[in-house]
Amino acid sequence: MAPAKKRNVSSGKTEESVKRAKINMNSKVESILESKKHANNVFDILEFLQSEKEKDVVSAANACSKLFCSLLERKDLFMGKLPGEEEALSGGYSAEEKYSIFMRHRYNSCVEMLLEHLSHKIHGVKEGALCCLMKFAAVEGQHPLEDLDWSEHYSFPRELIQAVVDGLLSKTTDNSLLISRFQEFLEMEDVRYYVMSSIRENVGKVMDKNKGAVAPIYQNNVFTLISNIIIPSQESEFTNFMVKQEAKHDDWKAAKLGEHKRVFERMWLGFLKYKLPSNMYKKVLVILHDSILPHMSKPTLMIDFLTAAYEVGGAISLLALNGLFVLIHQHNLDYPDFYKKLYNLLEPSVFHVKYRARFFHLANLFLSSSHLPVYLVAAFAKRLARLALTAPPTALLIVLPFIYNLIRRHPSCRVLIHKPSAEDEPLEDPYIMDEEDPAQCRALESSLWEIKTLQKHFHPDVSKAAILINTPLSEQEDDISEVLEITTYEVTCHFLTLVACILKKKATALNGPHPHNNLRSIIDIFVSHVFIPS
């Protein structure tokens, strides 16, 4: 079926014809349901389902929904292994059996057309097809057409859900909008369970066929779908099911929290074992610590993915810290050389990345233990101080309190501030900036002379913060959360406002307060349009 190339342009005549067509389809549905002798009218409805006009297709989908849901409820569709139509005509079947076989074939054709429409160019057609298919799934669950494994799947239409998932996860079309429409169905426990299982099966099949190569459109569709799957925290919250089972849910996997976590875990691990587009690594890592790990039965299975991400470097390594933090602190993960890798993430680019605030927040947590060796804490303090020489003011307002907090937690590091030396003695800094091992960088032999240098910084807030090192540091730590989200715009506006005030004072002192003074007027205009934020 060729998808429509353009939307139908509405006009008075068109609207009238659509209305007549809708009435005609409704009458055909009624005629089929009233008498079996009108069974052939189903072909007219299916023909409309293949129309190139959006409204015709949507109306036909609604008609199909009404027709086949009624036939399912009346058990007028053949149940079990479906014989071919020619076999049904030549075999020893009764008139009623031949009718049910005929209508079952039409139902299968309708489902196939609706699945094709999931890749239609027009979103309205895709959405109508999706909603119709999910109605079929709900009714099939109550009136199954196949003999299922009752011990595991009860009467859930697993094959139809698998087909819907396969349609959503297109390899050539971005289905983000359609997947967002599908989210409401994921609120139902049984749908969510079988969708997760279907995703895992689909990903394995598609990516293996693709030999593990990156497939950006497909993988983005998968991520869009799985990133919005939320598992309830308690089994008692499992109350919303699409298919109401007559038997108790004691042995039904779709009603078990542990089984949901297991399938959720296998789905994510199956997705992440293949190479991802670079931008998707960031998307996964941003949600990993609070949307994925808490819902896994064994979160430590993510260690391979997180380790690989941590080794990449740059922003991806910074984002991997969140997940590693959860595994280390909540699941007692032993991660060799973790602090060495964290130390090597401290480079000039860390002050300019989008996730700077998150990095310093996590680094602060990792370095909060008072049991860390002195040489390690000194190495972090010294490296940050050296990087501060070329850092922007926004970063310095984070780095300086950060260093002070390290010294407060580890008094032995005060030697970096009060390094004794003979007066006028030329000093050569023994600290080795290029050394990757913090144990070998000789930070404890050095001093924080860089902070002394920053006392002459052009920005008054930075110089003020740097001067604090000249006085005994208080025991109370600085709350760096207050400065983590500070922006360059805020810092610049504050600085320029101070400069403008100084200029105005000097202009008044030199030229007097006369309102027509040229210098004063120029400064006022400059301040009002440039320095003072609106």
N, C-alpha and C positions, 0 to 999 in steps of 0.2 A: 504493500500500500504506500503510495507516494504521499509524503507529508505535504500539507498545504504550503504554498509558496508565499502567500500574503493573506492578511486578515480580510474578512469580508467587509466591504464598504457599505455601511448601513444607509438605507434610503426607505422611503415610505413603502415602496413596492417590495423591497427586500424584507422589511420587518413583517409585512403582511404574509409573505410567502413562508417565512420562518414560523410564524404563528400557525399557519395552516398545516405546515409540515409537522409541527409539534402535536397539534390536535390529531393529525392523521396517524402519527406513531402511537399516541396514547390509545386511539381507537383500535389499532392493530394489536397492541398488547392486550387490551380487554377482550378482543375477539379470540385471541389464542387461548387466554385463560378460561374463557367461557366454553369453548368447544374445540376439541382436538381436530375437527375437520378444517380448522383455519390455521393449522400448524405451519403451512408454507408461508404465511405472512411474516414469519421470522426472517426470511431472506430479505424482505424489504427493509426491515430494521437494520440488519447487518450491512445492507448496502449503504444506508445513511451513515453508518459508523465509519465507512471508508470515504466519506465526502471530503472535498477540499475546503469546505466552509466550516469555520470554527463552531458556529452556533448549531449547525446541523449535527456535527459530531458530538457536541456536548449533549444535545437533546437525545440523540440516539443512545449515548452512554446511559443517560438517566432511564430511558425506556428499557434498555437491556438489564439495568439494575433491578427495575421493578419486575420485569418478566422472569428472569432466571432466579431471583431470590424467592419469588412465589413458587416457581416450579421445584426449587430445592426444598422448600418447606412442605410442599404437597407430595414430596417424594416421587415426582414425575420424571426425574432424570435417572437413567440407568445406574445402578450401583455395582461396584466391583470391576473386574477386568472388562474393558469395553470392546465388544466385537466390532469388526469393520462393518460399514453400511451394506456392502454387497453380501457379506456373510449373513447379516440380519435378514435381508430380503429372501435369501435362498434357504436359510436354516429353518428349523422348526420352532420359530418364536411366535408367540401370540401377538394379536394386534396391539395390545397394551405395551408389551415388551418392545415391539418394533417402534412404537411411538417414543418410548423412553430412551431407546438407543438413538433414534433420530435427533431428539432434543438434546441429548447429552453431547452428540457431535457438534450441534450448533452452539452449545455452551462452550465447548472447547475452542471452537473457532472464534467466538466472541472474546474469550480470555486471551487468545493469541493476538488478536487485533488490538486489544487494550494494552497488552504488554509492548507492542510495537509503538503505540502512541506515547509511551513513556519517553521516547526519544524524539517526539514531534517538535517542530520548530516553534510552535505556538504554545505558550505556557498554559493558557486556559484549557487546551486539549489535554496536555499532560496531567494537569491537576484533576480534570474530570475523569480521566482514565484511572489515575491512582485511587481516587475516592471510590470508584465503582469496584475496582479490584479488591479493596479492603472490605467493602460490603460483602462481596462474594466470600472472602475469607471468613468473615464473622458467621455467615449463614452456613458455610461448609463445615465450620467447626461444630455447629449444632446438628447438622444433617450431613454427616460425612459420606463421600462418594467412594472411598476406598477403605479396604480393611487395613487398619493401622496396627502398630505395635502398642497395644493398649497399656502394657506395663510401663512404657516410657513416655509415649507421646499422647496418650489418651485420644481425643478426637480433634486434635489441632491440625489445620491444613498446612503442614510444613512445606510441602512442595510448592504450593502457591506463593507462600511467603518468600521462599528461596527465589522463585521467578521474579517477584517484585523487587527484591534486593538486587538481583542481577540487572534488572532494568534501570534501577536508580544509579548503579555504579557504572555509568557509561565510560568507555575508554576514549571517546571523541567529543563529548558534549559536557560542558560545565552544568551540572544539575544542582547547584547550591540552592537555588530558589525552590525547586521541587522537593529537595531533601528537607528544607526548613518546613515545608507543608507536611511532610511525613512525621515530623517530630511529635505531633500530638498522639500518634499511634504508639510511640515508644513509651508513653506513660502507662500503657497496659503491660502488666508483668509478663504474661505469656508471649505477647508480641515481641517485647524487648528480648526475652530469652532466645526465641527462635531467630530473630533478626541477627543477634550477635553470633549465633552459630552459623547462620547463612553467610554473614560477612567473612568470617574466617575461611569458610570453604571457598568463597568466591575469590578472595585475595590469593589464596594458595594456587588456585587454578590459573588465574590471570597472570600473576607474576612469574610462575614457573614457565608458562607458555611464552612469556616475554623474556625468559632467561634472566630474570632479576634486574633487567635494565630499568632505569628511571622512566616512569610514565606519568608526567606531571598532572595531566587532566584527570586521569583515573585515580591517582593517589590523592589528589585534592578532593575528589568526590568521596573517597573512602574516609579521609580525615574529617570532612564536614559531617558525615554521618556518625562516625564513632565518637567524635569529640563532644557530641551532645547527648550521649547515653549516660544517664545518671542512675546509679544503683541505690535503692533505699538503704538506710543504715541498719534497719531492723526488719526481721522477717514479719513482724506483726503489722508492718506497713503494706504488706502484700495483700491488697484488697481489691485492686482494679484489674479484672481479667476480661479479655475480649470474648473468650469462649467459656461459658459457665459449665463446669464439669458437674455431673450428677453425683459422682463418687467423691469421697473426701480427698483432700490434696496431700495426704500424708506421704505418699510415695511418688508424687508428681514432681519431676525435676524443676519444671517451670515455676513451682511454688516454693522453692527452697533458696534461701539467701546464699548458702554455701555454693550451690550449683550456679547461681548467677555470677558470683565472684569468680568461680573457676572458668566459666565460658568467657566472661569479660577479660580475664587475664590471658587466656589463650588467643582471644581475638586481637588484643593489643600486641602481644608478643609475635603473633603471626604477621601483623602489619609492619612492625618495627624491625623484623629480621632482614628485610630487604632495604636496599639503598634508597634513600629519600632525596627529593629535591632539596637543595641547601636551605631555602627559605622555610621548608616544612620542619626541619630540625628545630628551628626557633619556635615555631607554633606548638610543636609537641612539648618542648621543654618548658614553655611558659605555663602550661596547664598540668604538667606531670605531677608536681608535688601535691596539688590539692584536688585534682579531678581524676587522676589515674591510680596512683599508688594507694590511696586509702581504700579503694574498691577491689584491690587484688588480694587473693588468698595468700600469695607468697610474694610480697613486694621486692624481696631481694633478687628475684629473677630478672629484675631490670638492671642489674649491675653491669652486664655486658654492654647494653645500650648506653648507659650513663658514662661508663668508662671510655667508650669509643667517642662519645660526644665531648667529654672532658679533654681528650687528647687532641681534638680538632684545633683548639685555640680560639682566640678572639671572643666575640660575643657569644658564640655557641658554648664555649667553655664556661663563661660566666653564668649562663643560664643553667648549665648542668649542675651548678653548685646547689641549687634548691633541692633537686632530687637526691643528690648525695648527702645533703644535710639530713633529710628525712631518714635515709637508710642508716647513716652513721649513728644518729642520736636516738632514733626510735626502734631500730632493728639491730643494733649492735654490730653493724658492718665494720669489718676490719679492712681499711683501705690503705695499702702500703704507699708511703711517700706522698700522702695527701697534702701535707703542709708544704712539702717541697714544690708540688705542682701549683698550689695556691700562691706561693711566693713568686713563682715565675709568671703568674698572670698579671703581676704588678708591672705594668709597662705604660708608657705615655698614653696609649690609645684608651686605657681604662677610664680616663677622665672625660672621654668624648663619646662613648658608646651610649646607646639609648637606655641600656639597663644598668647604668652606673649606680643609681640609688639602691637597686636590688643587690648589686655586688657588695657594696660597702655595708649594707645591712647584714648580709650573710657573713661577710668577713669579720664583722664585729662580733657576731655570735660564735664563730669558730675560734676566735682569739680571746674569748671571754673567760676561759678556764684559767684559774690561778696555778694549775699544775703543769702548765707548759714550761719547757726549759727556757732559761733566761736568754741563751744565745739565739733561740728561735724568735722570741718576741723582739729582741734587739735588732735582729735582721729585718723584720717587717717594719719597725719604726724607722730604721736608717734608710731602707729602700724608699719608703714613702717620702721621707724628708728630701732625699735626692731628687725624686721625681717632682717634688713640689716646686723646685727651682724654675721649671718651665710649664707649670700647670696654670690653667685659667683661674681667675678669682673664685668662681663658683665651686671649683674642685678644692681650692685651698681652704675654703670655709668648712669643708668636710674633713679634709686631711689633717689639719692642725688639731682639732678636738679629738680626732681618732688617735693620733700619736699620743696626746696627753692622757687619754684613757688607758692606753697600753702601759704607760709609765706608772699610772696610778695603781693598776692591777699588779704590777711587778716592780716593786720598789728597787730591786737590784738593778733595774735599767736606768736609775737616776744617774748612774755614772756617765751616761751619754750626755747629760746636761752639764755636770760638774767635772769635766775632764781636766785634771791638773796639768799644767804645762808652764815652762819657764817663760817669763815675759819677753817679748820680742823674738822668741824662738820660731824660726820658720817651720811650719808644720806641713807634712805631707799626709794626706788622708790615707790610712791603711785599708779602708773599706774597698772591697773589690766588687764593683757594680755588675760586672759581667759574669760573676760566679753564680751558677745555677743552684748550688747547694747552700742553703742558709747556714749550715754548720761550718762552711769553709770560707764565708765571705768576710770574716774578721770585723763584724759590725761592733762587737764589744770593745775593740781596740780603738774605735773611732769616736766621734762626737756628733751632736746634732747642730753643727755650725750652720747648716742650711737654714734653720729656723731663725738664727741670729741675722742672717742675710735678709730674710723676708721682713724683718722689722723696718726695713727701708722701702717696702713695697709701695707702689703708687696708690693702691686702694686702701683707704683708711681702715676699713673693717679687717682686712688681712693683716696690716701692720699692727693693729690693736691686738688681734689674736696671737700674733707672733711674739709680742712683748710679754705675754703672760709667762713665757718660759723663764723670764728674769726673776720671777717671784716664786716662792714655794707653792706648788700645786695643791689645791684643796683635795680632801679625800673624796668629796662628792664628784662622781663622774659627770661629764657633759652629756646631755641628751642629744645625740647626733641625729635622731629622727627629725628634729626640728629643721635641720639644714639639708637633709638628703634630697628633698624635692625642690630646693631653691633653683631658680632659673637664671640664665644669663641676663634676660630682660630685667628681672627684679634687681639683680646686683648692679647692672649698668645704670638703671634709673636712679637707684639710691646714690650711687657715686656721682652722677652728673648733677643731681639735685644739690648735693653738698657743694660741688664746685660752683654751681650757679649762685648759691647763697653767698659764698665767699666773694665772688666777682661783684655781686650787687653791693655788698658791704664796702668793698674797696672803691667802687665807682661812686658811692654816696659820700665816702670820706674825701675823695679827691675832688669831686665836681659839685658837691652839694645836692640837696634834694629837689632842685628845680625840675618841674615836670617836663620841661621841654629840652632838658639836657640830652644831647645826641647819644652819648655813650650809654647813659642810663636807659634810654628808650630802646636802643638796640639790644641790650642785655635782657630787658623785660620780654621783648618779642621772642628772642632766642629761647629763653627759659620756658615761656608759655607754650611754644610749639614743638620744642624738641626734648627738653629735660624732664618736664613734669608729665608723668603718665596720666592719660585720661581715665 
